Amino acid sequence: MNPLEGKTAIVTGASRLNGIGAATCIKLAEKGANIYFTTWDSYDRKMYGDSHESHSEALVGKIREFGVHAHFKEVDLAVPENISKLFDSVEEKLGSPHILVNNACFSQNHTWEDTTEEILDRHYEINIRATTLMSIEFAKRFSGKRGSIIHLTSGQSKGPMTGELAYAATKGAVDALTVTLAAELGPKGITVNAVNPGPTDTGWMTHAIGEHLLQKFPLGRIGKPDDAARLIAFLATPEGEWVTGQIIHSEGGFLRQ
C-alpha cells in the first residue's frame, strides 16, 4: 500500500500549491515517502507578480497529513555551492535521499533578436547546470539498492517553441542528459527519466490561452499538475524500475499543429 515507505524524496521548485512540484510532493507522500522540497520565491514573484503567494508552510502541512516527514528550504540553485549544502541539510533532516525530482526551472519570454548572453546564462544555470549538478550530487551520495531521478522537460523535440529560444535550448538539453545519465548511473541501481507534461494549468494560463489550448487536447481538457505527479510517482516506485533513459511525453495527445 505504501511502496515508498521509508524512502526520502527531494523535489525542487515546489512553492505553489497549484504547481507540478507541489502535486508531486503530495503524490510521493501518499505513497509513503518523506519529502524535502526547495523553493525560490524571488523567481516566483517575478513570474507571477502580485498574484504570487508562497504556499510552502501549507504544503508541509498537506504532506504531513500522510504520516510522513516534510521539510523545505529556500535555495538559489543557480549558485553551485548551494547544491552540496542542500544535500547536507536533507541528510541531516531525513537521511540519504532515494528519489530526486528536478522540477525547478527558469523561463523568460524573449524574441530571438533580444537573446543575450545574460538571458542564455540565466536559463542555463537552472535548466541544465543545476539539473546536472543535482543529479551528480544525488548519485555520489546514493548508497541504496534502487534510486530514481526524474527530470521535467517540455517536449522541445516535438516542435518549435517560438518566443522562448533560451528555454527551448536549455530544456531540450535535458533530453540528452537523461539518456546518457541513465547509461552512466544504471550500474548504481539508479534509473533516470524525463517527463514532458505538455501544457499544464499551474496558474499561468489566462482564460484566452486556456480556450485556445483546449482545442488541441483530444481528451477534452487541459493538463493538470496531478497528471504529471502520478507519472513521476510511478517512475519512483518499484513498479517503474524497468523504465530508464526515457523521455515520456505524457501530454494528453496534445496537438501541436
The 8 nearest C-alpha neighbors of each residue, nearest first, counted from 0:
[[1, 2, 30, 31, 3, 4, 29, 236],
 [2, 0, 30, 31, 4, 3, 29, 32],
 [3, 1, 4, 30, 0, 236, 31, 237],
 [4, 2, 31, 32, 6, 30, 1, 5],
 [3, 5, 31, 1, 32, 6, 2, 30],
 [4, 6, 32, 3, 7, 31, 33, 67],
 [7, 5, 32, 3, 4, 97, 33, 8],
 [6, 8, 96, 33, 32, 97, 34, 98],
 [9, 7, 98, 34, 96, 99, 97, 33],
 [8, 10, 99, 35, 36, 34, 100, 98],
 [11, 9, 36, 100, 99, 101, 8, 35],
 [12, 10, 37, 103, 102, 36, 101, 13],
 [11, 13, 103, 38, 37, 102, 20, 14],
 [14, 12, 20, 21, 38, 15, 11, 37],
 [13, 15, 55, 38, 54, 53, 12, 16],
 [16, 14, 54, 18, 17, 13, 53, 21],
 [15, 17, 21, 18, 54, 58, 14, 22],
 [18, 16, 201, 15, 202, 21, 19, 224],
 [19, 17, 201, 20, 15, 21, 16, 224],
 [18, 20, 224, 22, 21, 23, 228, 227],
 [21, 19, 13, 23, 18, 22, 12, 102],
 [20, 22, 13, 24, 23, 16, 18, 19],
 [21, 23, 19, 25, 24, 20, 225, 228],
 [24, 22, 228, 26, 20, 21, 25, 19],
 [23, 25, 21, 27, 22, 26, 28, 20],
 [26, 24, 28, 22, 23, 27, 62, 29],
 [25, 27, 29, 23, 28, 24, 22, 228],
 [28, 26, 30, 24, 29, 25, 32, 232],
 [29, 27, 32, 31, 25, 30, 26, 62],
 [28, 30, 26, 27, 31, 65, 25, 32],
 [31, 29, 1, 27, 28, 3, 2, 32],
 [30, 32, 4, 3, 28, 1, 29, 27],
 [33, 31, 28, 6, 3, 4, 7, 27],
 [32, 34, 7, 68, 67, 69, 6, 8],
 [35, 33, 69, 8, 7, 9, 32, 36],
 [34, 36, 70, 9, 71, 69, 8, 10],
 [37, 35, 10, 71, 11, 9, 13, 34],
 [36, 38, 11, 72, 12, 71, 73, 13],
 [37, 39, 73, 12, 14, 13, 40, 74],
 [40, 38, 73, 41, 42, 74, 75, 43],
 [39, 41, 43, 42, 44, 38, 53, 14],
 [40, 42, 44, 43, 39, 45, 46, 38],
 [43, 41, 45, 40, 44, 39, 46, 105],
 [44, 42, 40, 46, 45, 41, 47, 51],
 [45, 43, 48, 41, 47, 42, 46, 51],
 [44, 46, 42, 43, 48, 47, 41, 40],
 [47, 45, 43, 44, 48, 42, 51, 107],
 [46, 48, 51, 44, 50, 45, 43, 49],
 [49, 47, 44, 50, 45, 51, 46, 43],
 [48, 50, 51, 47, 44, 52, 45, 46],
 [49, 51, 48, 47, 52, 44, 46, 202],
 [52, 50, 47, 49, 44, 48, 43, 53],
 [51, 53, 54, 50, 15, 44, 49, 43],
 [54, 52, 14, 55, 15, 51, 40, 56],
 [53, 55, 15, 57, 14, 56, 16, 58],
 [54, 56, 14, 58, 57, 53, 59, 15],
 [55, 57, 59, 58, 54, 60, 53, 71],
 [56, 58, 60, 54, 59, 55, 61, 16],
 [57, 59, 61, 55, 60, 56, 54, 62],
 [60, 58, 56, 62, 57, 61, 69, 63],
 [59, 61, 57, 63, 58, 62, 56, 64],
 [60, 62, 58, 64, 59, 63, 57, 25],
 [63, 61, 59, 64, 60, 25, 28, 65],
 [62, 64, 65, 60, 67, 66, 61, 68],
 [63, 65, 61, 62, 66, 60, 67, 59],
 [66, 64, 63, 67, 29, 62, 28, 31],
 [65, 67, 63, 64, 68, 62, 31, 28],
 [68, 66, 33, 63, 65, 28, 31, 69],
 [67, 69, 33, 63, 34, 66, 70, 62],
 [70, 68, 34, 59, 35, 33, 63, 62],
 [71, 69, 35, 34, 36, 59, 68, 72],
 [70, 72, 36, 35, 37, 73, 69, 55],
 [71, 73, 37, 74, 38, 36, 70, 35],
 [72, 74, 38, 39, 37, 71, 75, 40],
 [73, 75, 76, 39, 72, 38, 37, 81],
 [74, 76, 77, 78, 39, 73, 81, 38],
 [77, 75, 78, 74, 129, 125, 81, 79],
 [76, 78, 124, 75, 125, 79, 129, 121],
 [77, 79, 76, 80, 81, 75, 82, 124],
 [80, 78, 81, 82, 77, 76, 129, 132],
 [81, 79, 82, 78, 83, 84, 76, 77],
 [82, 80, 84, 79, 78, 83, 85, 76],
 [81, 83, 85, 84, 80, 79, 133, 86],
 [82, 84, 86, 85, 81, 80, 87, 136],
 [85, 83, 87, 81, 82, 86, 88, 80],
 [84, 86, 82, 88, 83, 87, 81, 89],
 [85, 87, 89, 83, 88, 84, 90, 82],
 [88, 86, 84, 90, 85, 89, 91, 83],
 [87, 89, 91, 85, 86, 90, 92, 84],
 [90, 88, 86, 92, 91, 87, 93, 85],
 [89, 91, 94, 95, 87, 93, 88, 92],
 [90, 92, 88, 89, 93, 94, 87, 86],
 [91, 93, 89, 90, 88, 94, 70, 35],
 [94, 92, 90, 89, 91, 7, 95, 33],
 [95, 93, 90, 91, 92, 96, 89, 7],
 [94, 96, 90, 97, 93, 141, 7, 89],
 [97, 95, 7, 8, 98, 94, 9, 6],
 [96, 98, 146, 7, 6, 8, 147, 95],
 [99, 97, 8, 147, 146, 96, 148, 9],
 [98, 100, 148, 9, 8, 10, 149, 147],
 [99, 101, 10, 149, 102, 150, 148, 9],
 [102, 100, 150, 11, 103, 130, 151, 149],
 [101, 103, 11, 151, 12, 100, 20, 150],
 [104, 102, 12, 11, 101, 105, 125, 126],
 [105, 103, 126, 125, 102, 106, 12, 122],
 [104, 106, 122, 125, 126, 107, 103, 121],
 [107, 105, 166, 104, 108, 122, 163, 165],
 [108, 106, 109, 105, 163, 166, 118, 165],
 [107, 109, 163, 162, 106, 110, 164, 166],
 [110, 108, 162, 163, 113, 107, 111, 114],
 [111, 109, 162, 113, 112, 114, 108, 163],
 [110, 112, 114, 113, 164, 109, 162, 163],
 [113, 111, 110, 114, 109, 115, 162, 164],
 [114, 112, 110, 111, 115, 109, 118, 108],
 [115, 113, 111, 112, 118, 110, 109, 116],
 [116, 114, 118, 117, 113, 119, 112, 120],
 [115, 117, 119, 118, 120, 114, 121, 165],
 [116, 118, 120, 115, 119, 121, 114, 122],
 [119, 117, 115, 121, 120, 116, 114, 122],
 [120, 118, 116, 122, 117, 165, 121, 123],
 [119, 121, 123, 117, 122, 118, 124, 116],
 [122, 120, 124, 118, 123, 119, 117, 125],
 [121, 123, 119, 120, 105, 124, 126, 125],
 [122, 124, 120, 127, 126, 121, 125, 169],
 [125, 123, 128, 77, 121, 122, 120, 129],
 [126, 124, 129, 123, 77, 104, 127, 122],
 [125, 127, 104, 123, 122, 170, 169, 130],
 [126, 128, 130, 123, 129, 125, 131, 169],
 [129, 127, 124, 131, 130, 125, 123, 132],
 [128, 130, 125, 132, 131, 127, 133, 76],
 [131, 129, 127, 133, 128, 132, 101, 126],
 [130, 132, 134, 128, 129, 133, 127, 135],
 [131, 133, 135, 129, 134, 130, 136, 128],
 [134, 132, 136, 130, 131, 135, 129, 137],
 [133, 135, 137, 131, 132, 136, 138, 130],
 [134, 136, 132, 138, 137, 133, 139, 131],
 [137, 135, 139, 133, 138, 134, 132, 140],
 [136, 138, 134, 135, 140, 139, 141, 133],
 [137, 139, 141, 135, 140, 136, 134, 184],
 [140, 138, 136, 137, 141, 135, 142, 134],
 [139, 141, 137, 138, 136, 142, 95, 96],
 [140, 142, 138, 139, 143, 137, 95, 97],
 [141, 143, 140, 144, 95, 187, 139, 138],
 [144, 142, 145, 141, 146, 97, 188, 187],
 [143, 145, 188, 142, 146, 187, 189, 141],
 [146, 144, 188, 189, 143, 147, 97, 187],
 [145, 147, 189, 97, 98, 188, 190, 144],
 [148, 146, 98, 190, 189, 235, 191, 99],
 [147, 149, 191, 99, 98, 100, 190, 192],
 [148, 150, 100, 192, 193, 191, 101, 99],
 [151, 149, 193, 101, 100, 194, 192, 152],
 [152, 150, 194, 102, 193, 195, 101, 149],
 [151, 153, 195, 194, 170, 154, 193, 150],
 [152, 154, 195, 155, 197, 196, 170, 151],
 [155, 153, 157, 156, 195, 152, 248, 197],
 [154, 156, 171, 157, 153, 158, 167, 159],
 [155, 157, 154, 158, 171, 159, 174, 153],
 [158, 156, 154, 155, 159, 255, 153, 248],
 [157, 159, 156, 155, 160, 255, 154, 256],
 [160, 158, 161, 155, 157, 156, 167, 164],
 [161, 159, 163, 167, 162, 158, 164, 155],
 [162, 160, 163, 159, 164, 110, 111, 167],
 [161, 163, 110, 109, 108, 164, 160, 111],
 [164, 162, 108, 166, 161, 165, 160, 109],
 [163, 165, 167, 166, 162, 168, 111, 161],
 [166, 164, 168, 119, 167, 163, 169, 122],
 [165, 167, 163, 169, 164, 168, 106, 170],
 [166, 168, 164, 170, 165, 171, 169, 155],
 [169, 167, 171, 165, 166, 170, 164, 172],
 [168, 170, 172, 171, 166, 167, 123, 126],
 [169, 171, 173, 172, 167, 168, 166, 126],
 [172, 170, 168, 155, 173, 169, 167, 174],
 [171, 173, 169, 170, 174, 175, 176, 168],
 [172, 174, 176, 170, 171, 175, 177, 127],
 [175, 173, 177, 172, 176, 171, 246, 178],
 [176, 174, 172, 178, 177, 173, 179, 171],
 [175, 177, 173, 174, 179, 178, 180, 172],
 [178, 176, 174, 180, 175, 179, 244, 192],
 [177, 179, 244, 181, 175, 176, 180, 174],
 [178, 180, 182, 181, 176, 177, 183, 175],
 [179, 181, 183, 177, 182, 178, 176, 184],
 [182, 180, 191, 244, 184, 178, 179, 183],
 [181, 183, 179, 180, 185, 184, 178, 244],
 [184, 182, 180, 181, 185, 179, 186, 187],
 [185, 183, 181, 187, 186, 189, 182, 180],
 [184, 186, 188, 189, 187, 182, 181, 183],
 [185, 187, 188, 184, 183, 189, 182, 181],
 [188, 186, 185, 184, 189, 144, 145, 138],
 [187, 189, 145, 185, 186, 144, 146, 190],
 [190, 188, 146, 185, 147, 184, 187, 145],
 [189, 191, 147, 243, 181, 148, 185, 146],
 [192, 190, 148, 181, 243, 244, 149, 177],
 [191, 193, 245, 149, 244, 243, 177, 246],
 [194, 192, 150, 246, 149, 151, 247, 245],
 [193, 195, 247, 151, 152, 246, 196, 248],
 [194, 196, 248, 152, 153, 154, 197, 249],
 [197, 195, 250, 249, 227, 194, 248, 198],
 [196, 198, 250, 195, 199, 153, 249, 154],
 [199, 197, 222, 196, 200, 221, 250, 212],
 [200, 198, 222, 223, 201, 197, 221, 224],
 [199, 201, 223, 202, 204, 222, 203, 198],
 [202, 200, 18, 17, 203, 199, 224, 19],
 [203, 201, 200, 204, 17, 18, 205, 47],
 [202, 204, 201, 205, 200, 47, 46, 199],
 [205, 203, 202, 208, 209, 200, 206, 201],
 [204, 206, 208, 207, 209, 203, 202, 210],
 [205, 207, 209, 208, 210, 204, 211, 203],
 [206, 208, 210, 205, 209, 211, 204, 212],
 [209, 207, 211, 205, 210, 206, 204, 212],
 [208, 210, 206, 212, 207, 211, 213, 204],
 [211, 209, 207, 213, 208, 212, 206, 214],
 [212, 210, 208, 209, 213, 214, 207, 215],
 [213, 211, 209, 215, 214, 210, 208, 216],
 [212, 214, 210, 215, 216, 211, 221, 209],
 [215, 213, 212, 216, 211, 210, 217, 219],
 [214, 216, 254, 212, 213, 253, 217, 255],
 [217, 215, 253, 218, 213, 219, 214, 252],
 [218, 216, 219, 252, 215, 253, 251, 214],
 [219, 217, 216, 220, 251, 252, 221, 253],
 [218, 220, 217, 216, 213, 221, 214, 215],
 [221, 219, 218, 213, 216, 222, 217, 251],
 [220, 222, 213, 199, 223, 216, 200, 219],
 [221, 223, 199, 200, 198, 226, 220, 224],
 [222, 224, 199, 225, 226, 200, 221, 201],
 [225, 223, 19, 226, 227, 22, 18, 228],
 [224, 226, 228, 227, 223, 22, 229, 19],
 [227, 225, 224, 223, 228, 229, 222, 230],
 [226, 228, 225, 230, 229, 224, 196, 231],
 [227, 229, 23, 225, 231, 230, 226, 22],
 [230, 228, 232, 231, 227, 226, 225, 233],
 [231, 229, 233, 232, 227, 228, 234, 226],
 [230, 232, 228, 234, 233, 229, 227, 235],
 [233, 231, 235, 229, 230, 234, 27, 228],
 [232, 234, 230, 236, 235, 231, 239, 229],
 [235, 233, 239, 231, 232, 236, 230, 240],
 [234, 236, 232, 233, 147, 239, 231, 98],
 [237, 235, 233, 238, 239, 234, 2, 3],
 [236, 238, 240, 239, 235, 2, 234, 233],
 [239, 237, 236, 240, 233, 234, 241, 235],
 [240, 238, 234, 237, 242, 236, 241, 233],
 [239, 241, 237, 242, 238, 234, 236, 190],
 [242, 240, 239, 243, 238, 190, 237, 234],
 [243, 241, 240, 239, 245, 190, 244, 234],
 [244, 242, 190, 191, 245, 192, 181, 241],
 [243, 245, 178, 181, 192, 191, 177, 246],
 [246, 244, 192, 243, 247, 193, 178, 242],
 [245, 247, 193, 194, 192, 248, 174, 244],
 [248, 246, 194, 249, 245, 195, 193, 192],
 [249, 247, 195, 250, 194, 196, 246, 154],
 [248, 250, 196, 247, 195, 251, 197, 194],
 [251, 249, 197, 196, 252, 253, 248, 222],
 [250, 252, 253, 249, 216, 218, 222, 217],
 [251, 253, 250, 216, 217, 254, 218, 249],
 [254, 252, 216, 251, 215, 250, 255, 217],
 [255, 253, 215, 256, 252, 216, 217, 214],
 [254, 256, 253, 215, 158, 157, 159, 252],
 [255, 254, 215, 158, 253, 159, 157, 214]]
